[in-house]
Amino acid sequence: MIKITDLEKYYRTEEVQTVALNKLSFEVKEGEFVAIMGPSGCGKSTLLNIVGLLDDPDGGTFIFNDIDVTNFNERKRANLRKHNIGFVFQSFNLIDELTVFENVELPLIYTGIKPAERKERVEKVLEKMQIMHRRNHFPQQLSGGQQQRVAIARAVVNNPKLILADEPTGNLDSSNGNEVMDLLTELNEQGTTIIMVTHSEHDAKYSHRIIRMLDGQKVTENILTEAL
Ligand SMILES: Nc1ncnc2c1ncn2[C@@H]1O[C@H](COP(=O)(O)OP(=O)(O)OP(=O)(O)O)[C@@H](O)[C@H]1O
C-alpha cells in the first residue's frame, strides 16, 4: 500500500537547515498495523504528515496504492486524502463548536454524501464506538476517552483504507488508552491498515511491526506478529 524510498525532508530557516528525514525507506502492506517509535525530533511527525498527504517531501519517492504521489499538487493530494486516509491525533482535534454528531459528519460533507446517507453512516459509526448516547453533546462535555472515541469515529466514517494515528493515547489514562488501542486493533482486524506513531512500548505491542527511527532514518525493525 505504501512504498517510500530514500525520502528526504528539510526545514530551512535563515541561519540553519534541519534534516528531518534523511533518505528514509520502508514499505507497509495492506492490512498491516505498524508502530513508529523514536526519540523526540527524529522525524516521526514529519513522516506521518507526508504519508498523510499533508506535506510533500524534498527528495525520494512515495508510492501510495501503486500510484506515484511524490509530485502531486495540493488539490490532487487533498482528493486522495479525503477518500483514503483517516487521522487520529493525540489532542483529538475535534471542533468545539460542533456536536459529536456534527464532528463525525464533517468528512462526509467534504466527500459530497447526501444528508440521509450521512445520518445513517454517522449513527452506525457512533453505535460502533459506543458514543451514540452523547451524539448531541459538545466535545468539552465529554471525557478524554470519549473525545478520542469520537475522533476515531470521525476518522473511520468514510471507510478509509489507511488510518494514521499520532500518539493516540498520549492524553489518556491507561484504561481509556487500552480501550482506544482495542478499537484500533478491531479496525485493523476488519481490514484497515494502521500506522501509529507512539512513545509507548505498551501501545506498540498492539502492532505487527515496530519501525524505530533516529535522526530521520530507520534504525531497526521488529516483527511482532504477521498481519492477517
Ligand atoms: N516547521 C518546522 N520548521 C523547522 N523545523 C522543523 C519543523 N517541523 C519539524 N522541524 C524539525 O524537524 C525535526 C523532526 O521533527 P518531527 O516533529 O518530525 O519529530 P518527531 O519525531 O515527531 O518529534 P516528537 O516526538 O517530539 O513529536 C526536528 O529537528 C524538528 O525540530
The ligand as an ORCA input file, in Angstrom:
! r2SCAN-3c Opt
* xyz 0 1
  N       8.063     23.554     10.682
  C       9.309     23.272     11.055
  N      10.301     24.193     10.895
  C      11.577     23.920     11.254
  N      11.979     22.735     11.759
  C      11.040     21.781     11.957
  C       9.674     21.994     11.608
  N       8.975     20.858     11.910
  C       9.861     19.982     12.409
  N      11.115     20.521     12.424
  C      12.352     19.851     12.876
  O      12.464     18.627     12.167
  C      12.910     17.588     13.020
  C      11.885     16.441     13.049
  O      10.693     16.909     13.697
  P       9.413     15.994     13.951
  O       8.339     16.875     14.520
  O       9.104     15.239     12.731
  O       9.939     14.987     15.091
  P       9.150     13.936     15.985
  O       9.954     12.690     15.952
  O       7.743     13.853     15.556
  O       9.217     14.581     17.438
  P       8.201     14.455     18.691
  O       8.289     13.039     19.171
  O       8.800     15.425     19.696
  O       6.856     14.867     18.221
  C      13.156     18.228     14.392
  O      14.527     18.535     14.486
  C      12.320     19.473     14.345
  O      12.864     20.467     15.168
*
